[in-house]
């Protein structure tokens, strides 16, 4: 993957450390298909020079890049078994990619910062540990902009697009459905399907209309039911922003705890 333009991926990261424990909040096979899909993704990621990952679990006033050489892990989940707070994923950082990302954002007129001490949160290290257990690919994490504006995140992605020509895979880690309360109450299946159908049509349809469609996501059927708060959808905006004019496809879809969850790839 280092010799040509790299893909941009929007992936689901599951629920907390769900892939590394006996699941007790639903059917025991709840995360098996997602975990298998992430493992299948691993060999492709393993060929990249570096990974830039945008997680739903980091927000800053301005886009902020993790610039440490060996980021720690942030166990930012609660109430899970003790061993899940001892998981390891010692991927090297990518300070050079962090610096390059900041230059690209600056060139686009987007203010940014860096954080030398920031670790990988679970939106980054949990799915990447499944895909790349050997933790061999240099990885840098980028925050969301705390304004949570879809157009802003499309612009951030647009600025970072050249990274994909430099051996860097851009990964957005979130969930295409993220309304935990409704999952516990039930009745989300049809409503999540309506939004998932819309999201799939936009991501896999005409690339020329995709930016406007994603920027106006709140007008989609069941949008606010599926995302009462949009942080788990915004990594998709960054990923799609890096791929304007390029085709998209849905690479994963599954019913998870009574709702539909999908993944998309561009390029």
N, C-alpha and C positions, 0 to 999 in steps of 0.2 A: 504493500500500500504506500510505500515511501516514494515511488517513482512517478506518481500522478496525483491528480486532485483527489483529496480524501473525502469520504462521505461525511454527512452531518446526520446525527442520530438523536431522536427523542425516545427515551427508554423509560419504562416504569421501574420504580425502585422498591415496590412492595410496601409492606407495613413493618416499620421498625426493622429488627434483625430477623425477619420471618424465615429466611432461608437457612438459618443456622440454629434452629431450635425445633422441638416438637410443638406443632401448632395446636393451640387449644381453644381458639376463638371461632372455630368453624370446622368444616370438613378437613381431615388431616392432609388431603391432597390439594388444599387451597392454592398453594404457591408452587406446586411441582412443575406445572407447564411453563410458568414464567421463569422459574429457575433454570429449566432445561433450555429455554430460548436464550437466556443470558449466557449460559455455558457455551452454546453454539456460536455466540457472537465473539467469544474470547479469541479464537485464532485470528480473526480479522483485526481486532484491536491490537493484538500482539505484534503485528507487523508495522504499526505506526511509529513514527519518531517520537511522538508525544501525544498526550490526550489533554484537551482543555474541557473541563466538565463544569456545567452550570447546574447547581442543585437548587431545588425548591426551598432548601433549609438554610439559606444564607441571604440576608438582605442587608444592604448598607445604603447610606445616603446617596452615594455615587457608586458606580461599578468599581469593585475592589478585587484585585487579583492577589492570590496567595503566592508569596515570593520566597518562601523558605526552601532550603535544599532538601530537607527530610521532614515533611509535615507529620505531626502526630495525628492521632485519631480523636475525634470528638464523639463521645457516646451520648448523643443528644436524643435519647429515647428513654422512656420511663416505665418501670414496672415489669421489666422482662427478666428472665433467669440470669443468675449471677454470671454464668460463663459468657453471656453475650457482651459483658463489659470487659472481657479479657480477649476479645477477638483482635487479631493482628492483621495489618495489611501495610507493610513497610515500603510502599512505592516511593521512589525518589521524587522530589519536586522537580520543577522545570523553570528555574529562575529566568532562563533565557527566553522561554515562551512568555512568561509573565511580563518581562520587559518589552518584548515585541508587541504583545497585546496592548499594553499601555500606549506605546507609540502609535499604533493603529487607531486607538480610540482618540488620542490627542489630534491626530491628523483629520479625524472626522468632527472635531469640535466637541467631543464628549469628555467631560472631566472624569478622571479616575483616580484611584489610590491603590496602594499596595499594603499588604499585611504580612510581615515577616513571620509572625508567630501562629497565624491561623492554621488549624488542622483540617483534615478531611472530615466533614460531617457525614451522617449516615446516608444521606441522599447521594453522596459520592462513593464512600468506601464500601457500603453494603452491596450494591449491584456490581461494582467493579471487582470486588473480592470474589463474587460468584463467577464473573467472566474471566478474570485474570488472577487466579489464586496465587500465582508466583510473584505478583506485584512487580513486574519487571519493566513496565513502560513508564517513563517519566510523566508525571501528571501534575497539572496545575488547576486549581479551582477558581472560578469567577463567581462573584456574588450577583444576585439580582439587584436592580435599582429599587429602593424602598418605595418609590412612587407607584410601583406596580402597574405602570401604563404599558399597554400592549405595543403601541406604536414606538415607544421609547426602546423597548426590548428588540423589536424588529430592526431598529436603527443600530443598536449595539451589535447585533449579529451581522448586519451589513458591513459595518466597519471592520469586523474581525474576519470577514470572508477570506482575505489573502492567506490566513494561516493554513487553510486547507490545501493550498498549493505548496506549502512548506513542510509537508509530512505530518501535520497535526490533525487528528480527528476531533471534531467538535461534538460533544455529547451533552444533551439536555436531559437531566434526570428529574422526573416528576411523576405524576399520575394523571392520565387523561380523564379520570373520574376521581373526585376527592371531596366526598361529603360523608364523613364517618358516621355522623348522627343518623343519616337516612339509612345507612347500611344496617345499623342496629335495629331500626324501626321497621325495615322492610319496605317493599313497594318501589324500589329504585330501578328495577330491571328495565322496564319499558321506557322510563324517562331517560335513563342512561343510554339506552340504545338510540333514542332519537338524537341526542347530542353527539354520540359517537358516529352515527351515520353522517351528520352534518360535518363533523370534524374531518372524517375520512374523505368526504367529497371535496372539501376545500384543499386538504393537503395533497390529494392525488389528482386533482383537477388541473385546470389551466394555470400554469405558473404565473401568468400575467395578472390574474385576479386574486391570487393567493394572499399577497400582503394586505389588500383592502379587506378581504374576508376575515383574516385572522385579527386585524386591528379592530374589527367590529364584532368580535366573538360574542360579546354580551347580548347581542341581538338574536343569537341563534336559539333554536328551540331548546328549552330546558337548560340553558347555559348557566344561570345562577343557581339552579338546583344542583347541578353537577359540580359547580365551583362557587360555593358561597364566598370564598376568598380565592383569588386567582393565582396564588404563588406556585401551585403545582402545575399550572398550565403555561406559565411564562417561560420556562426553559424551552418549550416548543417554539416560542416566538424568536428567541435568540438563534436557535438552530435553523429555523426557516429563513431568518434574516441573512444567514450566511449563504443561502442557496437560492437567491432570487433569480428567476429565469430557468431554474433547473427542475427537472421532474421529481415527483415524490411518490412514495408507495407505502402502503401499510405493510409492516413486516411481522406484526404480532397482534392477535386479538383473542381475548379470553373473558369468560364470565368469572369474575372474582368476587366472592362474598355477595352475590346478588346484584352486581353491576358490571357493565362492560368496560374493559380497559384495553387500550390499543397502543401500539408503538409505530413510529414512522421514520423513514429514511429518505434523505434527499441527496441527489447527485449520483 
